[in-house]
Amino acid sequence: MTYQETITYLYNSAPLFQNIGQGAYKEGLSNTHALDEHFGHPHRTFRTIHVGGTNGKGSCSHTLAAILQEAGYRVGLYTSPHLVDFKERIRVNGAPIEEQFVVDFVARHREFFEPLHPSFFELTTAMAFLYFAEQQVDVAVIEVGLGGRLDCTNIISPDLAVITNISFDHVGLLGDTLGKIASEKAGIIKPSTPVIIGEHNEETYPVFKAEAEAKQAPITFAQERPLWSDKRGATDCDIYQTLPYGELRVELRGYCQEKNVNTILYAIAALQEAGYHLGEEAVRGGFANVCRLTGLMGRWQQLHTEPRLVCDTGHNTGGFKYIVPQLLAQPCKRLRIVFGMVNDKDIRGVLRLMPEEATYYFCQASVARALDSSALQEVAREFGLQGAAYPTVQAATEAALAEADAEDFIYVGGSSFVVADLLTCWAEMKKNRE
């Protein structure tokens, strides 16, 4: 099989969460352990850092990987979902996994794994660990897929665990209270292994504290003592005034990154204490160049000026509590929002937060879970949100660009899959506009 044929095989033969949602989720770690045994426990050949949470774990994972790269480590990075190409999920020093490795992995091992009927994520996790071992990485930053306790990444024994925050997401699988969700996320806390909690509240604090005490794991609640005191915007970054490093240039922008920066600063200190050599230059270089170093996309990413167009992968109430104030703070003549969601999210909870004083372009991403754009439009009207419905992300974005003045601001988001569709078609759209 070719690479594209192999990817199609993986999508079709293993349940893919981004396509079918909860039906792709397989509770328990039996398949993961069987795959791990088959491949000879590859994750034991390199050090690991485990990053979980509801929002921000992708930004934190990529920034930590960038800092480690700048410090001279050979770094594996495993994240999900991908936006444009499967290869984004598995990187070594920012370079995506080699296509031939993906092809060979399936060809050589399908006779073993097909009888197991693993999920797509179980299989790709095994692929990532094997690839990192063969690439002889020094350390791998591993992002939790879903939850924590029963996530298939949870077979690792990391040097550090990071839990960014807890908000409502995947409630059908993780629980319908913040305490229940926190309990699942806290499952990545390991015996005697330091853990950083980025954000907490009165529901989640006792859960994390109890789990850490039971595991005798040193725990740090990052929000109790912020490590930065001020932030100002610059042309291509935000500049934070930090306690450990003074002025720090941070490439990733957006209100949500304020919490992430604090969490990462604490994670750096914990890694230094664990023996990692992370000098000031490495920290500065990682924060300032995370997208170039790791290939990160879709975090308040600007694609166009005049009108300014920004996309972001925020997709739940926790994310939009940060995104909406930032949208309202944008200096513009008219705010235009290209918006789509998937059908298993808290749609009304998100729409309740969205600004009425915007023109909406409701759209539908190209995944089976995408909510029909006309249905989204109808629900949005309950909250005073007005706009037309479009069958695709491209059609909605093109309409927004056609109607916008140079001084307008266009936001594209609501789902990772909306951003994925936009990034996939953006080159074509740019060419058509030239």
Secondary structure, DSSP 8 states (H G I E B T S, - for coil): --HHHHHHHHHHHS--HHHHGGGG---SSHHHHHHHHHTT-GGGGSEEEEEE-SSSHHHHHHHHHHHHHHTT--EEEE-S--SS-GGGGEEETTEE--HHHHHHHHHHHHHHHGGG---HHHHHHHHHHHHHHHTT-SEEEEE-SSSSTT-GGGG---SEEEE----S-SHHHH-SSHHHHHHHHGGG--TT--EEES---TTTHHHHHHHHHHHT--EEEGGGS-SEEEEEE-SSSEEEEETTTEEEEES--STHHHHHHHHHHHHHHHHHHTT----HHHHHHHHHSHHHHH----SSEEEETTTEEEE----SHHHHHHHHHHHHTS--S-EEEEE--BTTS-HHHHHTTS-SSSEEEE---SSTTB--HHHHHHHHHTTT--EEE-SSHHHHHHHHHHH--TT-EEEEESSHHHHHHHHHHHHHHHHHH-
